[in-house]
Amino acid sequence: MSPPLVLGCLWVLAAAVTAMLPMRRQMVPGLTLLIVAPVLLVWIGLVHGWLWLAIGLFAFLSMFRNPLLYFLRRALGRPARLPKELEK
């Protein structure tokens, strides 16, 4: 098995563990996964082709849709609400 696929599997396991954490404890590992994912997806795409890149990108966007929408709204200057668990 190729190194990008092994790291991709480890990324998925780390994402599953992160999802099981309480909402307040998900921020740091979640942001780390969010930053690492594009690099890993490009690496998988370079080694295995654009089809696997597209499949991985679809899965990534599905898993991180809410954080990505939050950052998009902030970037466009639109109101973006945090989840109730994170509001103080």
MDAnalysis code that builds the backbone (N, CA, C; Angstrom):
import MDAnalysis as mda
import numpy as np

u = mda.Universe.empty(264, n_residues=88, atom_resindex=np.repeat(np.arange(88), 3), trajectory=True)
u.add_TopologyAttr("name", ["N", "CA", "C"] * 88)
u.add_TopologyAttr("resid", np.arange(1, 89))
u.add_TopologyAttr("resname", ["MET", "SER", "PRO", "PRO", "LEU", "VAL", "LEU", "GLY", "CYS", "LEU", "TRP", "VAL", "LEU", "ALA", "ALA", "ALA", "VAL", "THR", "ALA", "MET", "LEU", "PRO", "MET", "ARG", "ARG", "GLN", "MET", "VAL", "PRO", "GLY", "LEU", "THR", "LEU", "LEU", "ILE", "VAL", "ALA", "PRO", "VAL", "LEU", "LEU", "VAL", "TRP", "ILE", "GLY", "LEU", "VAL", "HIS", "GLY", "TRP", "LEU", "TRP", "LEU", "ALA", "ILE", "GLY", "LEU", "PHE", "ALA", "PHE", "LEU", "SER", "MET", "PHE", "ARG", "ASN", "PRO", "LEU", "LEU", "TYR", "PHE", "LEU", "ARG", "ARG", "ALA", "LEU", "GLY", "ARG", "PRO", "ALA", "ARG", "LEU", "PRO", "LYS", "GLU", "LEU", "GLU", "LYS"])
u.atoms.positions = np.array([
    [0.854, -1.180, 0.000],
    [0.000, 0.000, 0.000],
    [0.894, 1.235, 0.000],
    [0.469, 2.251, -0.686],
    [1.293, 3.446, -0.835],
    [1.206, 4.348, 0.410],
    [2.258, 5.106, 0.664],
    [2.269, 5.998, 1.833],
    [1.095, 6.985, 1.888],
    [0.677, 7.613, 0.768],
    [-0.453, 8.533, 0.907],
    [-1.745, 7.835, 1.327],
    [-1.949, 6.588, 0.894],
    [-3.156, 5.870, 1.308],
    [-3.095, 5.455, 2.773],
    [-1.921, 5.078, 3.234],
    [-1.759, 4.739, 4.650],
    [-2.033, 5.978, 5.500],
    [-1.454, 7.107, 5.113],
    [-1.707, 8.342, 5.865],
    [-3.162, 8.777, 5.760],
    [-3.774, 8.506, 4.609],
    [-5.190, 8.807, 4.460],
    [-6.044, 7.983, 5.409],
    [-5.717, 6.707, 5.556],
    [-6.439, 5.853, 6.505],
    [-6.235, 6.324, 7.934],
    [-5.018, 6.714, 8.271],
    [-4.764, 7.245, 9.615],
    [-5.514, 8.553, 9.841],
    [-5.618, 9.373, 8.792],
    [-6.376, 10.627, 8.885],
    [-7.844, 10.333, 9.185],
    [-8.411, 9.328, 8.510],
    [-9.812, 8.958, 8.732],
    [-10.014, 8.466, 10.161],
    [-9.097, 7.653, 10.670],
    [-9.202, 7.188, 12.050],
    [-9.094, 8.344, 13.035],
    [-8.190, 9.280, 12.780],
    [-8.062, 10.459, 13.653],
    [-9.325, 11.307, 13.597],
    [-9.941, 11.419, 12.431],
    [-11.184, 12.180, 12.310],
    [-12.314, 11.509, 13.086],
    [-12.366, 10.179, 13.056],
    [-13.396, 9.461, 13.796],
    [-13.220, 9.639, 15.301],
    [-11.981, 9.576, 15.763],
    [-11.711, 9.781, 17.191],
    [-12.057, 11.222, 17.582],
    [-11.704, 12.171, 16.744],
    [-12.009, 13.574, 17.013],
    [-13.518, 13.798, 17.089],
    [-14.268, 13.138, 16.233],
    [-15.725, 13.299, 16.230],
    [-16.354, 12.774, 17.513],
    [-15.695, 11.848, 18.179],
    [-16.231, 11.296, 19.427],
    [-15.949, 12.182, 20.637],
    [-15.080, 13.142, 20.487],
    [-14.755, 14.044, 21.588],
    [-15.904, 15.013, 21.823],
    [-15.995, 15.571, 23.048],
    [-16.976, 16.635, 23.274],
    [-16.666, 17.828, 22.371],
    [-17.691, 18.606, 22.051],
    [-17.555, 19.706, 21.084],
    [-16.423, 20.662, 21.456],
    [-16.276, 20.983, 22.708],
    [-15.230, 21.929, 23.115],
    [-13.824, 21.375, 22.900],
    [-13.676, 20.080, 22.909],
    [-12.361, 19.457, 22.730],
    [-12.054, 19.124, 21.272],
    [-12.985, 19.376, 20.365],
    [-12.781, 19.057, 18.963],
    [-12.047, 20.142, 18.191],
    [-11.935, 21.329, 18.732],
    [-11.423, 22.467, 17.972],
    [-9.994, 22.265, 17.475],
    [-9.065, 21.982, 18.348],
    [-7.648, 21.882, 17.951],
    [-7.405, 20.692, 17.018],
    [-7.852, 19.476, 17.382],
    [-7.616, 18.376, 16.430],
    [-8.400, 18.545, 15.137],
    [-9.594, 19.125, 15.220],
    [-10.389, 19.338, 14.009],
    [-9.739, 20.324, 13.055],
    [-9.215, 21.416, 13.595],
    [-8.527, 22.391, 12.748],
    [-7.248, 21.798, 12.155],
    [-6.562, 20.976, 12.934],
    [-5.368, 20.306, 12.416],
    [-5.735, 19.390, 11.251],
    [-6.804, 18.616, 11.416],
    [-7.254, 17.744, 10.334],
    [-7.694, 18.556, 9.119],
    [-8.334, 19.682, 9.364],
    [-8.799, 20.549, 8.285],
    [-7.634, 21.118, 7.481],
    [-6.544, 21.433, 8.137],
    [-5.366, 21.995, 7.465],
    [-4.582, 20.913, 6.722],
    [-4.483, 19.732, 7.310],
    [-3.692, 18.649, 6.723],
    [-4.401, 18.010, 5.520],
    [-5.722, 18.001, 5.516],
    [-6.491, 17.283, 4.490],
    [-6.177, 17.710, 3.056],
    [-6.133, 19.010, 2.719],
    [-5.840, 19.360, 1.322],
    [-4.479, 18.859, 0.842],
    [-3.480, 18.921, 1.700],
    [-2.147, 18.436, 1.327],
    [-2.201, 16.933, 1.065],
    [-2.862, 16.213, 1.943],
    [-2.988, 14.769, 1.782],
    [-3.798, 14.414, 0.535],
    [-4.862, 15.154, 0.268],
    [-5.672, 14.894, -0.922],
    [-4.895, 15.142, -2.211],
    [-4.111, 16.198, -2.241],
    [-3.298, 16.469, -3.434],
    [-2.259, 15.367, -3.627],
    [-1.669, 14.922, -2.546],
    [-0.681, 13.844, -2.623],
    [-1.329, 12.562, -3.160],
    [-2.509, 12.222, -2.643],
    [-3.230, 11.049, -3.139],
    [-3.561, 11.235, -4.623],
    [-3.976, 12.437, -5.002],
    [-4.297, 12.705, -6.398],
    [-3.095, 12.580, -7.315],
    [-1.946, 13.040, -6.863],
    [-0.732, 12.930, -7.688],
    [-0.285, 11.482, -7.876],
    [-0.438, 10.688, -6.828],
    [0.032, 9.309, -6.901],
    [-0.980, 8.391, -7.589],
    [-2.268, 8.594, -7.319],
    [-3.281, 7.630, -7.769],
    [-4.255, 8.166, -8.808],
    [-4.203, 9.448, -9.114],
    [-5.061, 9.981, -10.165],
    [-6.192, 10.865, -9.654],
    [-6.797, 11.573, -10.610],
    [-7.808, 12.572, -10.265],
    [-9.094, 11.950, -9.736],
    [-9.416, 10.721, -10.124],
    [-10.648, 10.083, -9.639],
    [-10.600, 9.894, -8.130],
    [-9.475, 9.434, -7.621],
    [-9.345, 9.239, -6.178],
    [-9.268, 10.573, -5.452],
    [-8.698, 11.568, -6.101],
    [-8.720, 12.916, -5.538],
    [-10.156, 13.406, -5.413],
    [-10.973, 13.182, -6.450],
    [-12.370, 13.619, -6.423],
    [-13.164, 12.886, -5.348],
    [-12.942, 11.596, -5.198],
    [-13.634, 10.824, -4.162],
    [-13.229, 11.321, -2.781],
    [-11.952, 11.533, -2.565],
    [-11.474, 12.045, -1.275],
    [-11.970, 13.446, -0.999],
    [-12.008, 14.288, -2.020],
    [-12.501, 15.652, -1.850],
    [-13.984, 15.662, -1.483],
    [-14.757, 14.794, -2.129],
    [-16.175, 14.677, -1.803],
    [-16.362, 14.262, -0.341],
    [-15.603, 13.276, 0.108],
    [-15.694, 12.821, 1.500],
    [-15.265, 13.927, 2.461],
    [-14.194, 14.632, 2.126],
    [-13.707, 15.727, 2.971],
    [-14.747, 16.836, 3.093],
    [-15.332, 17.240, 1.973],
    [-16.343, 18.294, 2.002],
    [-17.593, 17.858, 2.761],
    [-17.921, 16.592, 2.686],
    [-19.065, 16.078, 3.417],
    [-18.818, 16.110, 4.928],
    [-17.609, 15.731, 5.334],
    [-17.287, 15.691, 6.766],
    [-17.131, 17.081, 7.363],
    [-16.574, 18.019, 6.614],
    [-16.256, 19.338, 7.143],
    [-17.163, 20.427, 6.574],
    [-18.385, 20.092, 6.177],
    [-19.261, 21.083, 5.549],
    [-19.595, 22.236, 6.496],
    [-19.898, 21.958, 7.753],
    [-20.256, 23.042, 8.667],
    [-19.083, 23.969, 8.982],
    [-17.898, 23.446, 9.320],
    [-16.781, 24.372, 9.541],
    [-16.404, 25.165, 8.293],
    [-16.458, 24.514, 7.127],
    [-16.113, 25.225, 5.895],
    [-17.145, 26.313, 5.581],
    [-18.434, 26.040, 5.814],
    [-19.460, 27.074, 5.620],
    [-19.266, 28.226, 6.594],
    [-18.892, 27.911, 7.831],
    [-18.623, 28.953, 8.823],
    [-17.489, 29.864, 8.348],
    [-16.375, 29.270, 7.918],
    [-15.237, 30.072, 7.464],
    [-15.562, 30.845, 6.191],
    [-16.365, 30.268, 5.302],
    [-16.780, 30.963, 4.091],
    [-17.635, 32.177, 4.435],
    [-18.582, 32.008, 5.346],
    [-19.421, 33.147, 5.751],
    [-18.585, 34.244, 6.396],
    [-17.639, 33.861, 7.236],
    [-16.759, 34.856, 7.864],
    [-15.935, 35.588, 6.822],
    [-15.429, 34.862, 5.829],
    [-14.605, 35.470, 4.787],
    [-15.416, 36.431, 3.925],
    [-16.697, 36.131, 3.704],
    [-17.549, 37.001, 2.898],
    [-18.179, 38.135, 3.699],
    [-17.916, 38.175, 5.000],
    [-18.454, 39.241, 5.836],
    [-19.905, 39.022, 6.244],
    [-20.401, 37.818, 6.080],
    [-21.767, 37.498, 6.474],
    [-21.782, 37.010, 7.916],
    [-22.934, 37.125, 8.578],
    [-23.002, 36.631, 9.958],
    [-22.823, 35.118, 10.011],
    [-22.018, 34.681, 10.938],
    [-21.758, 33.253, 11.106],
    [-21.899, 32.929, 12.587],
    [-22.814, 32.040, 12.897],
    [-23.068, 31.684, 14.290],
    [-22.287, 30.433, 14.665],
    [-21.787, 30.435, 15.880],
    [-21.141, 29.250, 16.428],
    [-22.217, 28.304, 16.942],
    [-21.913, 27.012, 17.029],
    [-22.859, 26.097, 17.655],
    [-23.113, 26.484, 19.110],
    [-24.273, 26.151, 19.623],
    [-24.626, 26.529, 21.000],
    [-23.643, 25.973, 22.015],
    [-23.058, 24.813, 21.724],
    [-22.099, 24.209, 22.658],
    [-20.834, 25.045, 22.805],
    [-20.508, 25.855, 21.800],
    [-19.279, 26.658, 21.837],
    [-19.508, 28.098, 22.283],
    [-20.762, 28.537, 22.323],
    [-21.037, 29.910, 22.757],
    [-20.896, 29.986, 24.278],
    [-20.373, 31.119, 24.734],
    [-20.221, 31.309, 26.183],
    [-21.132, 32.401, 26.655],
])
